[in-house]
Amino acid sequence: MAGHSHWAGIKHKKGKADKQRSKIFSKLSKEITVAAKLGDKDPAMNPRLRSAIQAARSANMPKDNIERAIDKSSINTELNFENLRYEGFGPEKVAVIIETLTDNKNRTASNIRTIFQKAGGNLGTQGSASHNFYQSGIIKIDKKEVSDEQIFELAIEAGADECKSNNNFHEIECSVKDIYKVKKELEKKINNFISTEIEWRPLNNVEISRDKNENLISFFETLEDDDDVQNIYSNVKFAE
Protein backbone atom coordinates (compact mmCIF):
# COMPACT_ATOMS: atom_id res chain seq x y z
CA MET A 1 0.00 0.00 0.00
CA ALA A 2 1.05 3.49 -0.71
CA GLY A 3 3.22 5.15 1.83
CA HIS A 4 4.40 2.00 3.55
CA SER A 5 7.96 1.04 2.68
CA HIS A 6 9.26 -2.31 3.82
CA TRP A 7 13.01 -1.83 3.50
CA ALA A 8 13.52 -1.36 7.24
CA GLY A 9 11.89 -0.49 10.51
CA ILE A 10 14.43 2.32 10.74
CA LYS A 11 13.12 5.80 10.02
CA HIS A 12 15.32 8.83 10.47
CA LYS A 13 13.07 11.71 11.44
CA LYS A 14 15.56 14.60 11.08
CA GLY A 15 12.73 17.11 11.25
CA LYS A 16 11.08 15.76 8.11
CA ALA A 17 7.75 14.82 9.74
CA ASP A 18 5.63 17.32 7.75
CA LYS A 19 7.37 16.57 4.49
CA GLN A 20 6.95 12.83 5.03
CA ARG A 21 3.28 13.25 5.95
CA SER A 22 2.68 15.17 2.74
CA LYS A 23 4.51 12.46 0.73
CA ILE A 24 2.47 9.69 2.37
CA PHE A 25 -0.81 11.52 1.69
CA SER A 26 0.22 12.06 -1.94
CA LYS A 27 0.97 8.35 -2.46
CA LEU A 28 -2.20 7.24 -0.67
CA SER A 29 -4.28 9.68 -2.76
CA LYS A 30 -2.81 8.29 -5.96
CA GLU A 31 -3.69 4.72 -4.93
CA ILE A 32 -7.27 5.77 -4.05
CA THR A 33 -7.69 7.53 -7.43
CA VAL A 34 -6.39 4.53 -9.38
CA ALA A 35 -8.47 2.03 -7.37
CA ALA A 36 -11.62 4.12 -7.96
CA LYS A 37 -10.80 4.52 -11.66
CA LEU A 38 -10.28 0.78 -12.20
CA GLY A 39 -13.32 -0.41 -10.25
CA ASP A 40 -16.54 0.64 -8.56
CA LYS A 41 -16.61 4.06 -6.85
CA ASP A 42 -18.41 2.42 -3.93
CA PRO A 43 -15.79 1.02 -1.47
CA ALA A 44 -18.22 -1.72 -0.41
CA MET A 45 -18.08 -3.10 -3.97
CA ASN A 46 -14.37 -2.47 -4.58
CA PRO A 47 -11.92 -4.26 -2.21
CA ARG A 48 -8.87 -2.39 -3.53
CA LEU A 49 -10.55 0.99 -3.00
CA ARG A 50 -11.81 -0.05 0.42
CA SER A 51 -8.28 -1.09 1.46
CA ALA A 52 -6.80 2.16 0.10
CA ILE A 53 -9.33 4.24 2.07
CA GLN A 54 -8.68 2.23 5.25
CA ALA A 55 -4.93 2.81 4.87
CA ALA A 56 -5.57 6.55 4.36
CA ARG A 57 -7.68 6.71 7.53
CA SER A 58 -5.01 4.81 9.42
CA ALA A 59 -2.50 7.50 8.33
CA ASN A 60 -4.96 10.19 9.59
CA MET A 61 -5.64 11.57 6.13
CA PRO A 62 -8.54 14.09 6.30
CA LYS A 63 -11.88 12.92 4.91
CA ASP A 64 -11.88 15.78 2.34
CA ASN A 65 -8.59 14.51 0.87
CA ILE A 66 -10.03 11.00 0.52
CA GLU A 67 -13.17 12.29 -1.21
CA ARG A 68 -11.11 14.51 -3.54
CA ALA A 69 -8.95 11.52 -4.54
CA ILE A 70 -12.08 9.48 -5.41
CA ASP A 71 -13.59 12.41 -7.38
CA LYS A 72 -10.32 12.82 -9.30
CA SER A 73 -10.88 9.38 -10.88
CA SER A 74 -13.95 10.75 -12.70
CA ILE A 75 -12.60 14.22 -13.51
CA ASN A 76 -9.22 13.20 -14.97
CA THR A 77 -10.40 10.63 -17.50
CA GLU A 78 -7.25 11.17 -19.59
CA LEU A 79 -4.98 10.39 -16.65
CA ASN A 80 -3.69 6.85 -16.88
CA PHE A 81 -1.46 5.46 -14.18
CA GLU A 82 0.43 2.22 -14.63
CA ASN A 83 1.67 -0.14 -11.95
CA LEU A 84 5.30 -0.84 -12.89
CA ARG A 85 7.90 -2.89 -11.04
CA TYR A 86 11.64 -2.24 -11.05
CA GLU A 87 14.30 -4.60 -9.73
CA GLY A 88 17.97 -4.30 -9.04
CA PHE A 89 20.79 -4.39 -6.55
CA GLY A 90 21.56 -1.45 -4.31
CA PRO A 91 24.67 -0.64 -2.27
CA GLU A 92 26.29 -3.72 -0.69
CA LYS A 93 24.55 -5.79 -3.40
CA VAL A 94 21.25 -5.98 -1.50
CA ALA A 95 18.31 -7.08 -3.68
CA VAL A 96 15.63 -4.41 -4.15
CA ILE A 97 12.13 -4.43 -5.64
CA ILE A 98 10.38 -1.12 -6.25
CA GLU A 99 6.67 -0.81 -7.06
CA THR A 100 5.61 2.38 -8.79
CA LEU A 101 2.41 4.04 -9.91
CA THR A 102 3.23 6.36 -12.79
CA ASP A 103 1.72 8.33 -15.67
CA ASN A 104 5.13 8.60 -17.37
CA LYS A 105 7.22 5.43 -17.38
CA ASN A 106 10.19 7.06 -19.13
CA ARG A 107 10.50 9.64 -16.35
CA THR A 108 10.14 6.97 -13.64
CA ALA A 109 12.68 4.59 -15.19
CA SER A 110 15.18 7.41 -15.67
CA ASN A 111 14.79 8.67 -12.09
CA ILE A 112 15.14 5.21 -10.54
CA ARG A 113 18.14 4.31 -12.70
CA THR A 114 19.88 7.55 -11.65
CA ILE A 115 19.23 6.85 -7.94
CA PHE A 116 20.73 3.34 -8.30
CA GLN A 117 23.77 4.60 -10.21
CA LYS A 118 24.52 7.42 -7.75
CA ALA A 119 24.41 4.94 -4.86
CA GLY A 120 26.73 2.52 -6.62
CA GLY A 121 23.97 0.00 -7.37
CA ASN A 122 22.59 -1.47 -10.58
CA LEU A 123 19.06 -1.41 -11.91
CA GLY A 124 18.38 -4.78 -13.54
CA THR A 125 15.71 -6.34 -15.73
CA GLN A 126 12.50 -7.86 -14.38
CA GLY A 127 13.34 -11.11 -12.65
CA SER A 128 16.92 -10.09 -11.84
CA ALA A 129 16.16 -9.61 -8.12
CA SER A 130 12.68 -11.06 -7.56
CA HIS A 131 13.96 -14.65 -7.39
CA ASN A 132 15.28 -13.65 -3.95
CA PHE A 133 11.70 -13.07 -2.74
CA TYR A 134 8.28 -14.70 -2.48
CA GLN A 135 4.92 -12.90 -2.63
CA SER A 136 2.42 -13.02 0.19
CA GLY A 137 -0.79 -11.30 1.22
CA ILE A 138 -0.14 -9.18 4.33
CA ILE A 139 -2.86 -7.54 6.43
CA LYS A 140 -1.79 -5.24 9.28
CA ILE A 141 -4.06 -4.23 12.16
CA ASP A 142 -3.30 -1.83 15.01
CA LYS A 143 -2.94 -3.60 18.38
CA LYS A 144 -5.52 -1.21 19.85
CA GLU A 145 -8.20 -2.82 17.66
CA VAL A 146 -8.03 -6.37 18.97
CA SER A 147 -6.14 -8.53 21.51
CA ASP A 148 -3.37 -11.00 20.58
CA GLU A 149 -5.56 -13.99 21.48
CA GLN A 150 -8.61 -12.76 19.61
CA ILE A 151 -6.75 -11.86 16.41
CA PHE A 152 -5.12 -15.30 16.35
CA GLU A 153 -8.54 -16.97 16.49
CA LEU A 154 -10.03 -14.60 13.90
CA ALA A 155 -7.07 -15.17 11.53
CA ILE A 156 -7.47 -18.96 11.70
CA GLU A 157 -11.24 -18.72 11.12
CA ALA A 158 -10.67 -16.35 8.17
CA GLY A 159 -8.33 -18.87 6.47
CA ALA A 160 -5.00 -17.09 7.02
CA ASP A 161 -1.70 -19.01 6.99
CA GLU A 162 0.01 -17.15 9.82
CA CYS A 163 -0.58 -14.49 12.45
CA LYS A 164 2.16 -12.60 14.32
CA SER A 165 1.94 -9.74 16.81
CA ASN A 166 4.68 -7.23 17.57
CA ASN A 167 4.72 -4.13 19.78
CA ASN A 168 2.61 -1.97 17.46
CA PHE A 169 0.49 -4.14 15.20
CA HIS A 170 -0.80 -7.59 14.31
CA GLU A 171 0.37 -9.00 10.99
CA ILE A 172 -1.71 -11.62 9.20
CA GLU A 173 -0.18 -13.53 6.31
CA CYS A 174 -2.14 -15.42 3.66
CA SER A 175 -1.82 -16.52 0.05
CA VAL A 176 -1.96 -13.77 -2.58
CA LYS A 177 -5.15 -15.15 -4.16
CA ASP A 178 -6.98 -15.24 -0.78
CA ILE A 179 -6.05 -11.78 0.52
CA TYR A 180 -9.42 -10.09 -0.06
CA LYS A 181 -11.37 -13.18 1.00
CA VAL A 182 -9.47 -13.30 4.33
CA LYS A 183 -9.85 -9.52 4.70
CA LYS A 184 -13.62 -9.72 4.14
CA GLU A 185 -13.92 -12.25 6.98
CA LEU A 186 -11.83 -10.06 9.29
CA GLU A 187 -13.98 -7.02 8.44
CA LYS A 188 -16.93 -8.70 10.17
CA LYS A 189 -15.21 -8.04 13.52
CA ILE A 190 -12.61 -5.32 12.76
CA ASN A 191 -13.25 -1.83 11.38
CA ASN A 192 -9.80 -0.31 11.05
CA PHE A 193 -6.83 -1.71 9.14
CA ILE A 194 -3.35 -0.22 8.80
CA SER A 195 -2.77 -1.78 5.38
CA THR A 196 -3.73 -4.62 3.06
CA GLU A 197 -0.97 -5.41 0.60
CA ILE A 198 0.62 -8.04 -1.56
CA GLU A 199 4.21 -7.84 -0.36
CA TRP A 200 7.52 -9.21 -1.56
CA ARG A 201 9.15 -11.06 1.32
CA PRO A 202 12.86 -12.04 1.21
CA LEU A 203 13.70 -15.75 1.12
CA ASN A 204 16.97 -14.97 2.93
CA ASN A 205 18.18 -11.77 4.55
CA VAL A 206 21.53 -10.12 3.86
CA GLU A 207 22.95 -8.73 7.10
CA ILE A 208 24.75 -5.41 6.76
CA SER A 209 27.27 -4.21 9.32
CA ARG A 210 26.40 -1.08 11.26
CA ASP A 211 29.05 1.09 9.55
CA LYS A 212 27.30 0.53 6.19
CA ASN A 213 23.82 1.47 7.48
CA GLU A 214 23.94 5.19 6.64
CA ASN A 215 24.73 4.64 2.96
CA LEU A 216 21.86 2.16 2.54
CA ILE A 217 19.36 4.23 4.51
CA SER A 218 20.21 7.27 2.37
CA PHE A 219 19.64 5.17 -0.79
CA PHE A 220 16.23 3.93 0.41
CA GLU A 221 15.16 7.40 1.53
CA THR A 222 16.06 8.88 -1.86
CA LEU A 223 13.98 6.18 -3.58
CA GLU A 224 11.09 6.78 -1.18
CA ASP A 225 11.18 10.52 -1.91
CA ASP A 226 10.40 9.90 -5.58
CA ASP A 227 6.73 10.73 -6.22
CA ASP A 228 6.17 7.67 -8.42
CA VAL A 229 7.50 5.14 -5.90
CA GLN A 230 4.76 3.44 -3.88
CA ASN A 231 6.53 0.55 -2.14
CA ILE A 232 10.10 -0.64 -1.62
CA TYR A 233 11.13 -4.16 -0.64
CA SER A 234 14.62 -5.41 0.14
CA ASN A 235 16.40 -8.42 1.61
CA VAL A 236 18.59 -6.21 3.81
CA LYS A 237 18.83 -6.87 7.53
CA PHE A 238 20.39 -3.99 9.39
CA ALA A 239 22.77 -4.93 12.20
CA GLU A 240 21.39 -4.04 15.63
C-alpha positions as CSV (number, residue, x, y, z in Angstrom):
1,M,0.0,0.0,0.0
2,A,1.1,3.5,-0.7
3,G,3.2,5.2,1.8
4,H,4.4,2.0,3.6
5,S,8.0,1.0,2.7
6,H,9.3,-2.3,3.8
7,W,13.0,-1.8,3.5
8,A,13.5,-1.4,7.2
9,G,11.9,-0.5,10.5
10,I,14.4,2.3,10.7
11,K,13.1,5.8,10.0
12,H,15.3,8.8,10.5
13,K,13.1,11.7,11.4
14,K,15.6,14.6,11.1
15,G,12.7,17.1,11.2
16,K,11.1,15.8,8.1
17,A,7.7,14.8,9.7
18,D,5.6,17.3,7.8
19,K,7.4,16.6,4.5
20,Q,7.0,12.8,5.0
21,R,3.3,13.2,5.9
22,S,2.7,15.2,2.7
23,K,4.5,12.5,0.7
24,I,2.5,9.7,2.4
25,F,-0.8,11.5,1.7
26,S,0.2,12.1,-1.9
27,K,1.0,8.4,-2.5
28,L,-2.2,7.2,-0.7
29,S,-4.3,9.7,-2.8
30,K,-2.8,8.3,-6.0
31,E,-3.7,4.7,-4.9
32,I,-7.3,5.8,-4.1
33,T,-7.7,7.5,-7.4
34,V,-6.4,4.5,-9.4
35,A,-8.5,2.0,-7.4
36,A,-11.6,4.1,-8.0
37,K,-10.8,4.5,-11.7
38,L,-10.3,0.8,-12.2
39,G,-13.3,-0.4,-10.2
40,D,-16.5,0.6,-8.6
41,K,-16.6,4.1,-6.9
42,D,-18.4,2.4,-3.9
43,P,-15.8,1.0,-1.5
44,A,-18.2,-1.7,-0.4
45,M,-18.1,-3.1,-4.0
46,N,-14.4,-2.5,-4.6
47,P,-11.9,-4.3,-2.2
48,R,-8.9,-2.4,-3.5
49,L,-10.5,1.0,-3.0
50,R,-11.8,-0.1,0.4
51,S,-8.3,-1.1,1.5
52,A,-6.8,2.2,0.1
53,I,-9.3,4.2,2.1
54,Q,-8.7,2.2,5.2
55,A,-4.9,2.8,4.9
56,A,-5.6,6.5,4.4
57,R,-7.7,6.7,7.5
58,S,-5.0,4.8,9.4
59,A,-2.5,7.5,8.3
60,N,-5.0,10.2,9.6
61,M,-5.6,11.6,6.1
62,P,-8.5,14.1,6.3
63,K,-11.9,12.9,4.9
64,D,-11.9,15.8,2.3
65,N,-8.6,14.5,0.9
66,I,-10.0,11.0,0.5
67,E,-13.2,12.3,-1.2
68,R,-11.1,14.5,-3.5
69,A,-8.9,11.5,-4.5
70,I,-12.1,9.5,-5.4
71,D,-13.6,12.4,-7.4
72,K,-10.3,12.8,-9.3
73,S,-10.9,9.4,-10.9
74,S,-13.9,10.8,-12.7
75,I,-12.6,14.2,-13.5
76,N,-9.2,13.2,-15.0
77,T,-10.4,10.6,-17.5
78,E,-7.2,11.2,-19.6
79,L,-5.0,10.4,-16.6
80,N,-3.7,6.9,-16.9
81,F,-1.5,5.5,-14.2
82,E,0.4,2.2,-14.6
83,N,1.7,-0.1,-12.0
84,L,5.3,-0.8,-12.9
85,R,7.9,-2.9,-11.0
86,Y,11.6,-2.2,-11.1
87,E,14.3,-4.6,-9.7
88,G,18.0,-4.3,-9.0
89,F,20.8,-4.4,-6.6
90,G,21.6,-1.4,-4.3
91,P,24.7,-0.6,-2.3
92,E,26.3,-3.7,-0.7
93,K,24.6,-5.8,-3.4
94,V,21.3,-6.0,-1.5
95,A,18.3,-7.1,-3.7
96,V,15.6,-4.4,-4.1
97,I,12.1,-4.4,-5.6
98,I,10.4,-1.1,-6.2
99,E,6.7,-0.8,-7.1
100,T,5.6,2.4,-8.8
101,L,2.4,4.0,-9.9
102,T,3.2,6.4,-12.8
103,D,1.7,8.3,-15.7
104,N,5.1,8.6,-17.4
105,K,7.2,5.4,-17.4
106,N,10.2,7.1,-19.1
107,R,10.5,9.6,-16.4
108,T,10.1,7.0,-13.6
109,A,12.7,4.6,-15.2
110,S,15.2,7.4,-15.7
111,N,14.8,8.7,-12.1
112,I,15.1,5.2,-10.5
113,R,18.1,4.3,-12.7
114,T,19.9,7.5,-11.6
115,I,19.2,6.8,-7.9
116,F,20.7,3.3,-8.3
117,Q,23.8,4.6,-10.2
118,K,24.5,7.4,-7.8
119,A,24.4,4.9,-4.9
120,G,26.7,2.5,-6.6
121,G,24.0,0.0,-7.4
122,N,22.6,-1.5,-10.6
123,L,19.1,-1.4,-11.9
124,G,18.4,-4.8,-13.5
125,T,15.7,-6.3,-15.7
126,Q,12.5,-7.9,-14.4
127,G,13.3,-11.1,-12.7
128,S,16.9,-10.1,-11.8
129,A,16.2,-9.6,-8.1
130,S,12.7,-11.1,-7.6
131,H,14.0,-14.7,-7.4
132,N,15.3,-13.7,-3.9
133,F,11.7,-13.1,-2.7
134,Y,8.3,-14.7,-2.5
135,Q,4.9,-12.9,-2.6
136,S,2.4,-13.0,0.2
137,G,-0.8,-11.3,1.2
138,I,-0.1,-9.2,4.3
139,I,-2.9,-7.5,6.4
140,K,-1.8,-5.2,9.3
141,I,-4.1,-4.2,12.2
142,D,-3.3,-1.8,15.0
143,K,-2.9,-3.6,18.4
144,K,-5.5,-1.2,19.9
145,E,-8.2,-2.8,17.7
146,V,-8.0,-6.4,19.0
147,S,-6.1,-8.5,21.5
148,D,-3.4,-11.0,20.6
149,E,-5.6,-14.0,21.5
150,Q,-8.6,-12.8,19.6
151,I,-6.8,-11.9,16.4
152,F,-5.1,-15.3,16.4
153,E,-8.5,-17.0,16.5
154,L,-10.0,-14.6,13.9
155,A,-7.1,-15.2,11.5
156,I,-7.5,-19.0,11.7
157,E,-11.2,-18.7,11.1
158,A,-10.7,-16.4,8.2
159,G,-8.3,-18.9,6.5
160,A,-5.0,-17.1,7.0
161,D,-1.7,-19.0,7.0
162,E,0.0,-17.1,9.8
163,C,-0.6,-14.5,12.5
164,K,2.2,-12.6,14.3
165,S,1.9,-9.7,16.8
166,N,4.7,-7.2,17.6
167,N,4.7,-4.1,19.8
168,N,2.6,-2.0,17.5
169,F,0.5,-4.1,15.2
170,H,-0.8,-7.6,14.3
171,E,0.4,-9.0,11.0
172,I,-1.7,-11.6,9.2
173,E,-0.2,-13.5,6.3
174,C,-2.1,-15.4,3.7
175,S,-1.8,-16.5,0.0
176,V,-2.0,-13.8,-2.6
177,K,-5.1,-15.2,-4.2
178,D,-7.0,-15.2,-0.8
179,I,-6.0,-11.8,0.5
180,Y,-9.4,-10.1,-0.1
181,K,-11.4,-13.2,1.0
182,V,-9.5,-13.3,4.3
183,K,-9.8,-9.5,4.7
184,K,-13.6,-9.7,4.1
185,E,-13.9,-12.3,7.0
186,L,-11.8,-10.1,9.3
187,E,-14.0,-7.0,8.4
188,K,-16.9,-8.7,10.2
189,K,-15.2,-8.0,13.5
190,I,-12.6,-5.3,12.8
191,N,-13.3,-1.8,11.4
192,N,-9.8,-0.3,11.1
193,F,-6.8,-1.7,9.1
194,I,-3.3,-0.2,8.8
195,S,-2.8,-1.8,5.4
196,T,-3.7,-4.6,3.1
197,E,-1.0,-5.4,0.6
198,I,0.6,-8.0,-1.6
199,E,4.2,-7.8,-0.4
200,W,7.5,-9.2,-1.6
201,R,9.2,-11.1,1.3
202,P,12.9,-12.0,1.2
203,L,13.7,-15.8,1.1
204,N,17.0,-15.0,2.9
205,N,18.2,-11.8,4.5
206,V,21.5,-10.1,3.9
207,E,22.9,-8.7,7.1
208,I,24.7,-5.4,6.8
209,S,27.3,-4.2,9.3
210,R,26.4,-1.1,11.3
211,D,29.0,1.1,9.6
212,K,27.3,0.5,6.2
213,N,23.8,1.5,7.5
214,E,23.9,5.2,6.6
215,N,24.7,4.6,3.0
216,L,21.9,2.2,2.5
217,I,19.4,4.2,4.5
218,S,20.2,7.3,2.4
219,F,19.6,5.2,-0.8
220,F,16.2,3.9,0.4
221,E,15.2,7.4,1.5
222,T,16.1,8.9,-1.9
223,L,14.0,6.2,-3.6
224,E,11.1,6.8,-1.2
225,D,11.2,10.5,-1.9
226,D,10.4,9.9,-5.6
227,D,6.7,10.7,-6.2
228,D,6.2,7.7,-8.4
229,V,7.5,5.1,-5.9
230,Q,4.8,3.4,-3.9
231,N,6.5,0.5,-2.1
232,I,10.1,-0.6,-1.6
233,Y,11.1,-4.2,-0.6
234,S,14.6,-5.4,0.1
235,N,16.4,-8.4,1.6
236,V,18.6,-6.2,3.8
237,K,18.8,-6.9,7.5
238,F,20.4,-4.0,9.4
239,A,22.8,-4.9,12.2
240,E,21.4,-4.0,15.6
